[in-house]
Amino acid sequence: MAQKVRKAVIPAAGFGTRFLPQTKAMPKEMLPIVDKPVIQIVVESLVEAGIKDIIIVTGFHKRSIEDHFDAPSSDLVKNLKMGGESKKHLLDEVRAIGNLANFAYVRQKGPYGNGTPLLNVRHLVGDEPFIYTWSDDFIEATPSDFRQLIAAYEKYGVSCLAAVRATKDEEYKRWGFAGGREIEDGVIDAEVIIEKPGKDKSPSDLGNVSSFLFTPDIFNYLDEALAQMDEGGELYYNDALRLMLEDGKRVLAVEIKGGRFHDTGNKLQYLKTVVEFGLKHPDINGEFREFLRKLEL
């Protein structure tokens, strides 16, 4: 039987330069989607899928992420209690955030690239399968992308990459794409994974985005990729996946059924996501919808 998936790793050490000057002092992962930071949306989805331990890889300027997932300060608790019954739901909500999961924080060290955070957490993940997911984008789906990835892993027992169908030409220039034999509807047994191939050279229309479920042997292949890297080079998880495929290891691209990808690390897509979530928010959706309807541009 496949090992139970209990852990997740979230890299959050980037500088968020696309959102400067806003991110000069505030991490991009803490940008709000109406009233929740992006990273909290990701964490809540992980917890809903059964993840118990969440390891966040940070940098020196990311202390506010740790504070957010900690217990609320005594001053905040006192202030909310003074608000009486009208603020009780807010007090309950901020208290619950610190109890969502077991959080661990690791400072990122090593070469540039999204493979480095994985090596930084190897000692905490151990010999277990785990989810690796970004902190500035997410796939909205029911069941969640994490539940769908875990279901695929439990069925096949191999590394699984979340995928959505590309519908725009520019997406083929921004995502990685897997090609290979389709072993069931929306599941590709990958023979090749190509990063940003362009539409004409893409092996399929299944773009690998947002989240991944890796078996622990990914670490050995990252070691190999690091050893092959030129001095001053960059280390990416795709380097390890390429070596895994060359070694005959199976990797699946799993289409997230009903998935809607939100790239909140991009200014325009971030604003679109805020608008979409604002239109669904129970406190403001009616007035906000009316505001948008009357807006004169």
C-alpha positions as CSV (number, residue, x, y, z in Angstrom):
1,M,0.0,0.0,0.0
2,A,1.1,3.6,-0.7
3,Q,2.4,5.5,2.3
4,K,0.0,8.1,3.7
5,V,0.7,11.6,2.6
6,R,1.0,13.7,5.8
7,K,3.5,16.5,4.9
8,A,3.6,19.5,2.6
9,V,6.4,21.9,1.7
10,I,5.7,25.5,0.7
11,P,8.6,27.6,-0.7
12,A,8.2,31.2,0.3
13,A,11.7,32.8,0.2
14,G,11.3,34.9,-3.0
15,F,11.5,38.7,-3.1
16,G,8.2,39.3,-4.9
17,T,9.8,41.8,-7.3
18,R,6.8,41.9,-9.6
19,F,4.8,43.6,-6.8
20,L,7.4,46.1,-5.7
21,P,7.2,48.5,-3.9
22,Q,4.4,46.8,-2.0
23,T,6.6,43.8,-1.3
24,K,9.5,45.8,-0.1
25,A,8.4,45.1,3.5
26,M,5.5,42.7,3.1
27,P,5.9,39.2,1.7
28,K,4.0,38.5,-1.6
29,E,2.6,35.4,0.1
30,M,0.7,37.8,2.5
31,L,-1.0,39.7,-0.3
32,P,-4.8,39.5,0.6
33,I,-7.4,37.8,-1.5
34,V,-10.2,40.1,0.0
35,D,-9.5,39.2,3.6
36,K,-7.2,36.2,3.6
37,P,-3.5,36.1,2.5
38,V,-2.8,33.9,-0.4
39,I,-0.7,31.5,1.6
40,Q,-3.6,30.9,4.1
41,I,-5.8,29.8,1.2
42,V,-3.1,27.3,0.2
43,V,-2.7,26.1,3.8
44,E,-6.4,25.7,4.4
45,S,-6.7,23.6,1.3
46,L,-3.8,21.4,2.4
47,V,-5.4,20.9,5.8
48,E,-8.7,20.0,4.3
49,A,-6.9,17.3,2.3
50,G,-5.6,15.7,5.4
51,I,-2.1,17.3,5.7
52,K,-0.9,17.5,9.3
53,D,2.7,18.9,9.0
54,I,3.4,22.0,6.9
55,I,7.0,23.1,6.3
56,I,7.5,26.6,5.0
57,V,10.8,27.6,3.5
58,T,11.4,31.3,4.1
59,G,14.0,34.1,3.8
60,F,15.1,36.8,6.2
61,H,12.2,39.1,5.3
62,K,9.4,36.6,5.8
63,R,8.8,36.8,9.6
64,S,5.2,38.0,9.1
65,I,4.3,34.6,7.7
66,E,5.5,33.0,10.9
67,D,3.5,35.6,12.9
68,H,0.4,35.0,10.9
69,F,0.3,31.2,11.6
70,D,1.2,31.8,15.3
71,A,-1.3,32.3,18.1
72,P,-2.8,35.9,18.1
73,S,-1.1,38.5,20.3
74,S,-2.5,39.2,23.7
75,D,-3.2,42.8,22.5
76,L,-5.2,41.6,19.6
77,V,-7.2,39.1,21.7
78,K,-7.9,41.9,24.3
79,N,-9.1,44.2,21.6
80,L,-11.4,41.7,20.0
81,K,-12.8,40.7,23.4
82,M,-13.6,44.3,24.0
83,G,-15.8,44.2,20.9
84,G,-18.1,41.7,22.5
85,E,-20.3,39.4,20.6
86,S,-19.9,41.3,17.3
87,K,-16.1,40.5,17.3
88,K,-16.3,36.9,18.7
89,H,-16.3,35.3,15.2
90,L,-13.1,37.2,14.4
91,L,-11.5,36.1,17.6
92,D,-12.4,32.5,16.9
93,E,-11.0,32.8,13.4
94,V,-7.6,34.2,14.3
95,R,-7.2,31.7,17.1
96,A,-8.0,28.9,14.7
97,I,-5.3,29.9,12.2
98,G,-2.5,28.9,14.6
99,N,-4.0,25.5,15.1
100,L,-4.5,24.6,11.4
101,A,-1.4,22.4,11.3
102,N,2.0,21.7,12.8
103,F,4.1,24.4,11.2
104,A,7.9,24.3,10.8
105,Y,10.1,27.0,9.3
106,V,13.4,26.6,7.5
107,R,15.6,29.4,6.0
108,Q,16.5,28.8,2.4
109,K,20.2,28.2,1.7
110,G,21.8,27.2,-1.5
111,P,21.8,27.9,-5.3
112,Y,19.0,29.8,-6.9
113,G,16.1,27.7,-8.2
114,N,13.0,25.9,-7.0
115,G,14.9,22.7,-6.3
116,T,16.8,24.2,-3.4
117,P,13.9,24.5,-1.0
118,L,13.4,20.8,-1.4
119,L,17.0,20.0,-0.3
120,N,16.6,22.4,2.6
121,V,13.7,20.3,4.1
122,R,15.0,16.8,3.4
123,H,15.8,16.2,7.0
124,L,12.2,17.1,8.0
125,V,10.4,15.2,5.2
126,G,12.3,12.0,5.7
127,D,11.4,8.9,3.8
128,E,7.8,10.0,3.1
129,P,5.8,11.2,0.1
130,F,4.9,14.8,0.4
131,I,3.2,17.7,-1.4
132,Y,5.2,20.6,-2.8
133,T,3.1,23.6,-3.6
134,W,3.6,27.3,-4.4
135,S,2.6,30.1,-2.0
136,D,1.5,32.6,-4.6
137,D,-0.8,30.6,-6.8
138,F,-3.4,27.9,-6.4
139,I,-5.9,25.7,-8.2
140,E,-9.5,26.1,-7.1
141,A,-11.3,22.8,-7.5
142,T,-13.8,20.5,-5.8
143,P,-12.4,18.1,-4.6
144,S,-9.2,20.1,-4.2
145,D,-6.2,19.6,-6.3
146,F,-4.4,18.2,-3.2
147,R,-7.2,15.6,-2.7
148,Q,-7.0,14.7,-6.4
149,L,-3.2,14.3,-6.3
150,I,-3.4,12.2,-3.2
151,A,-6.0,9.9,-4.8
152,A,-3.8,9.5,-7.9
153,Y,-0.8,8.7,-5.7
154,E,-2.8,6.2,-3.7
155,K,-3.8,4.5,-6.9
156,Y,-0.4,4.4,-8.7
157,G,2.2,5.0,-5.9
158,V,4.4,7.4,-8.0
159,S,5.1,11.1,-8.2
160,C,2.2,13.1,-9.5
161,L,2.1,16.6,-11.0
162,A,-1.1,18.7,-10.9
163,A,-2.1,19.8,-14.4
164,V,-4.7,22.0,-16.0
165,R,-5.6,22.3,-19.7
166,A,-3.9,25.2,-21.5
167,T,-6.5,27.4,-23.3
168,K,-4.3,30.4,-24.3
169,D,-1.2,30.5,-26.5
170,E,0.8,32.4,-23.8
171,E,0.2,29.7,-21.3
172,Y,2.5,27.4,-23.3
173,K,5.3,29.9,-22.8
174,R,4.8,30.1,-19.0
175,W,4.1,26.5,-17.9
176,G,5.8,23.1,-18.1
177,F,4.1,20.4,-20.1
178,A,4.2,16.6,-19.9
179,G,3.9,14.3,-22.9
180,G,3.4,10.5,-22.9
181,R,0.8,7.8,-22.8
182,E,-2.6,8.6,-21.4
183,I,-3.4,5.8,-19.0
184,E,-6.8,7.1,-18.0
185,D,-8.8,10.2,-18.7
186,G,-6.6,13.2,-17.9
187,V,-3.7,11.1,-16.5
188,I,-0.5,11.0,-18.6
189,D,2.3,8.6,-17.8
190,A,5.1,11.1,-18.6
191,E,7.8,10.3,-21.0
192,V,9.0,13.9,-21.3
193,I,8.5,17.1,-19.4
194,I,9.3,20.3,-21.2
195,E,9.5,23.7,-19.5
196,K,7.9,26.6,-21.5
197,P,7.9,24.8,-24.9
198,G,5.6,27.2,-26.8
199,K,2.4,25.9,-28.3
200,D,4.0,24.4,-31.5
201,K,6.5,22.3,-29.5
202,S,4.4,21.3,-26.6
203,P,3.9,17.5,-26.2
204,S,0.3,18.0,-24.9
205,D,-2.1,20.6,-23.6
206,L,-1.7,19.5,-20.0
207,G,0.3,22.2,-18.2
208,N,1.9,21.4,-14.9
209,V,1.1,24.1,-12.4
210,S,0.8,25.0,-8.7
211,S,1.2,21.7,-6.9
212,F,3.1,18.4,-7.0
213,L,3.2,15.2,-5.0
214,F,6.7,13.8,-4.8
215,T,7.9,10.4,-3.6
216,P,11.0,10.8,-1.4
217,D,13.4,9.5,-4.1
218,I,13.2,13.0,-5.6
219,F,15.9,14.0,-3.1
220,N,18.5,11.5,-4.5
221,Y,17.8,12.9,-8.0
222,L,18.2,16.5,-6.8
223,D,21.6,15.4,-5.4
224,E,22.5,14.1,-8.8
225,A,21.2,17.3,-10.5
226,L,23.2,19.4,-8.1
227,A,26.4,17.4,-8.8
228,Q,25.9,18.0,-12.5
229,M,25.3,21.7,-12.2
230,D,27.9,24.2,-13.4
231,E,29.3,26.6,-10.8
232,G,26.9,29.5,-10.3
233,G,24.1,27.5,-11.9
234,E,20.5,27.1,-10.9
235,L,18.8,24.1,-9.4
236,Y,15.2,23.2,-10.5
237,Y,12.9,20.3,-9.5
238,N,12.5,19.7,-13.3
239,D,16.2,18.8,-13.4
240,A,15.5,16.0,-10.9
241,L,12.3,14.9,-12.8
242,R,14.2,14.6,-16.0
243,L,16.8,12.4,-14.3
244,M,14.0,10.3,-12.8
245,L,12.4,9.7,-16.2
246,E,15.8,8.8,-17.7
247,D,16.2,6.3,-14.9
248,G,12.9,4.6,-15.7
249,K,11.0,6.1,-12.8
250,R,7.3,6.9,-13.4
251,V,5.9,10.4,-13.1
252,L,2.3,11.2,-13.8
253,A,0.7,14.4,-15.0
254,V,-2.8,14.5,-13.4
255,E,-5.4,16.8,-14.7
256,I,-7.2,18.5,-11.9
257,K,-10.9,18.0,-12.8
258,G,-12.9,21.2,-12.6
259,G,-9.7,23.1,-11.7
260,R,-9.4,26.8,-12.1
261,F,-5.9,28.1,-11.9
262,H,-5.2,31.4,-10.1
263,D,-1.7,32.9,-10.7
264,T,-1.7,35.5,-7.9
265,G,2.0,36.1,-8.4
266,N,1.1,38.1,-11.5
267,K,-0.3,41.6,-11.1
268,L,-3.2,41.2,-13.6
269,Q,-4.1,37.7,-12.5
270,Y,-3.9,38.7,-8.9
271,L,-6.4,41.5,-9.5
272,K,-8.7,39.2,-11.4
273,T,-8.6,36.7,-8.5
274,V,-9.4,39.4,-6.0
275,V,-12.4,40.4,-8.1
276,E,-13.6,36.8,-8.5
277,F,-13.3,36.1,-4.8
278,G,-14.9,39.4,-3.9
279,L,-17.9,38.5,-6.0
280,K,-18.3,35.3,-4.0
281,H,-17.6,36.8,-0.5
282,P,-20.7,36.6,1.7
283,D,-20.1,39.9,3.4
284,I,-19.6,42.1,0.3
285,N,-20.7,40.2,-2.9
286,G,-24.0,42.0,-3.5
287,E,-22.6,45.6,-3.0
288,F,-19.4,44.8,-4.8
289,R,-21.3,43.3,-7.8
290,E,-23.4,46.4,-8.0
291,F,-20.3,48.6,-7.8
292,L,-18.7,46.8,-10.7
293,R,-21.9,47.0,-12.7
294,K,-22.1,50.8,-12.3
295,L,-18.4,51.4,-12.7
296,E,-17.7,53.8,-15.6
297,L,-14.4,53.2,-17.4
